[in-house]
Amino acid sequence: MTKKHHHIFFVILISIALVTLLSQGHPILFGLLLGGVVSYVNLCLLQWKVTRILRTVTTDKRFATAGTILRIGAALLVVVLVEYYLTHIPMFAVIIGLMFKYVVVLVTGFWSLLEAKKFIEKGE
């Protein structure tokens, strides 16, 4: 995971945390924060597994991984936790929070394309 991923995720999570504190713990914002934290952990797990696979391919070693199962399990654990124990938090907010990972990846992808385009234009 690049520094851009970390930076964008921290800005999103810190802004949601501050707004949640200022609104005195509004349930929707708390659900976004809970889903966002799990999404960040899932993104870190994904990057760790990709780095591990890259190292394995370059050194011709084999390994078994349960990365996808861990990421799906973490998301399901949060959904079940909210459904049965934290009933005051809307499920929709938690699911939107779990989708932050994809938003961050898309934003950094477009950001990299814009930087590459600027680099190409400077070179000509």
C-alpha positions as CSV (number, residue, x, y, z in Angstrom):
1,M,0.0,0.0,0.0
2,T,1.4,3.3,-1.0
3,K,1.7,6.4,1.2
4,K,-1.2,7.9,-0.9
5,H,-3.5,5.1,0.3
6,H,-2.5,5.6,3.9
7,H,-2.9,9.4,3.6
8,I,-6.3,9.3,1.9
9,F,-7.6,6.7,4.4
10,F,-6.3,8.5,7.4
11,V,-7.9,11.8,6.2
12,I,-11.2,10.0,5.7
13,L,-11.2,8.2,9.0
14,I,-10.0,11.2,11.0
15,S,-12.6,13.5,9.5
16,I,-15.4,10.9,10.2
17,A,-14.0,10.5,13.8
18,L,-14.0,14.3,14.3
19,V,-17.5,14.7,12.9
20,T,-18.7,11.8,15.1
21,L,-17.2,13.4,18.2
22,L,-18.7,16.8,17.3
23,S,-22.1,15.3,16.7
24,Q,-21.9,13.5,20.0
25,G,-21.8,10.0,18.6
26,H,-24.4,10.0,15.8
27,P,-25.1,6.3,15.0
28,I,-24.7,6.8,11.2
29,L,-21.3,8.3,11.6
30,F,-20.3,5.7,14.1
31,G,-21.3,3.0,11.5
32,L,-19.2,4.7,8.8
33,L,-16.3,4.8,11.2
34,L,-16.6,1.2,12.2
35,G,-16.9,0.1,8.6
36,G,-14.0,2.4,7.6
37,V,-11.7,0.9,10.2
38,V,-12.4,-2.6,9.1
39,S,-12.0,-1.5,5.4
40,Y,-8.6,-0.1,6.3
41,V,-7.6,-3.4,8.0
42,N,-8.7,-5.3,4.9
43,L,-6.7,-3.0,2.6
44,C,-3.6,-3.6,4.8
45,L,-4.2,-7.4,4.7
46,L,-4.6,-7.3,0.9
47,Q,-1.3,-5.3,0.5
48,W,0.5,-7.7,2.8
49,K,-0.7,-10.7,0.8
50,V,0.2,-9.1,-2.5
51,T,3.7,-8.3,-1.2
52,R,4.1,-11.9,0.1
53,I,3.0,-13.3,-3.2
54,L,5.4,-11.1,-5.1
55,R,8.3,-12.3,-2.8
56,T,7.2,-15.9,-3.3
57,V,7.2,-15.6,-7.1
58,T,10.6,-14.0,-7.2
59,T,12.1,-16.6,-4.9
60,D,10.3,-19.7,-6.4
61,K,8.9,-20.8,-3.0
62,R,5.4,-22.0,-2.3
63,F,3.0,-21.0,0.4
64,A,-0.6,-21.4,1.3
65,T,-2.7,-18.3,2.1
66,A,-6.1,-17.6,3.5
67,G,-6.1,-13.9,2.6
68,T,-9.5,-13.8,0.9
69,I,-11.1,-15.7,3.7
70,L,-9.7,-13.4,6.3
71,R,-10.9,-10.3,4.5
72,I,-14.4,-11.7,4.0
73,G,-14.5,-13.0,7.5
74,A,-13.6,-9.5,8.9
75,A,-16.4,-7.9,6.9
76,L,-18.9,-10.5,7.9
77,L,-17.8,-10.3,11.6
78,V,-18.5,-6.6,11.6
79,V,-21.9,-7.0,9.9
80,V,-22.9,-9.8,12.3
81,L,-21.7,-7.7,15.3
82,V,-23.8,-4.7,14.2
83,E,-26.8,-6.8,13.3
84,Y,-27.0,-8.7,16.7
85,Y,-25.2,-6.6,19.3
86,L,-25.1,-3.0,18.1
87,T,-28.6,-2.6,16.9
88,H,-28.6,1.2,17.2
89,I,-26.1,1.5,14.4
90,P,-27.6,1.4,10.9
91,M,-26.4,-1.5,8.8
92,F,-26.3,0.7,5.7
93,A,-23.7,3.0,7.2
94,V,-21.5,0.1,8.1
95,I,-21.7,-1.3,4.6
96,I,-20.9,2.1,3.1
97,G,-17.9,2.3,5.5
98,L,-16.7,-1.1,4.2
99,M,-16.7,0.3,0.7
100,F,-14.2,3.0,1.5
101,K,-11.4,0.7,0.4
102,Y,-12.7,0.7,-3.1
103,V,-13.1,4.5,-3.2
104,V,-9.6,5.0,-2.0
105,V,-8.2,2.6,-4.6
106,L,-10.1,4.4,-7.4
107,V,-9.1,7.8,-6.2
108,T,-5.4,6.9,-6.1
109,G,-5.7,5.2,-9.5
110,F,-7.0,8.3,-11.1
111,W,-4.5,10.4,-9.2
112,S,-1.7,8.3,-10.6
113,L,-3.1,8.6,-14.1
114,L,-3.1,12.4,-13.8
115,E,0.4,12.4,-12.5
116,A,1.6,10.1,-15.4
117,K,-0.2,12.4,-17.9
118,K,1.6,15.5,-16.5
119,F,4.9,13.6,-16.6
120,I,4.4,12.7,-20.2
121,E,3.4,16.2,-21.2
122,K,6.5,17.6,-19.5
123,G,8.7,15.2,-21.4
124,E,7.4,16.3,-24.8
